[in-house]
Amino acid sequence: MLHYAVVFLIVALVAGFFGFFGIAGLAAEIAKILFIVFLVLFVVSLAFGRRRP
């Protein structure tokens, strides 16, 4: 999932460089959403991964 966030970040930077502001904004929003989802899943895995049997 982090891979998708990085890919959309790169797409947003390239699109912004070429001046396609609509595409850049959309890609940046998708990258933000994927980053937040990844961060939440990471924190949940840290919380539940430390349980002792």
JOKANOR-V522690 format. One record per run of one state. SS is the DSSP state (hx for helix, st for strand, lp for the rest). FROM is the first residue (numbers start at 1). LEN is the number of residues. If there is no record, write none. Layout:
# JOKANOR-V522690
ss: [SS & SS]
from: [FROM & FROM]
len: [LEN & LEN]
This chain:
# JOKANOR-V522690
ss: [lp & hx & lp & hx & lp]
from: [1 & 2 & 19 & 21 & 50]
len: [1 & 17 & 2 & 29 & 4]
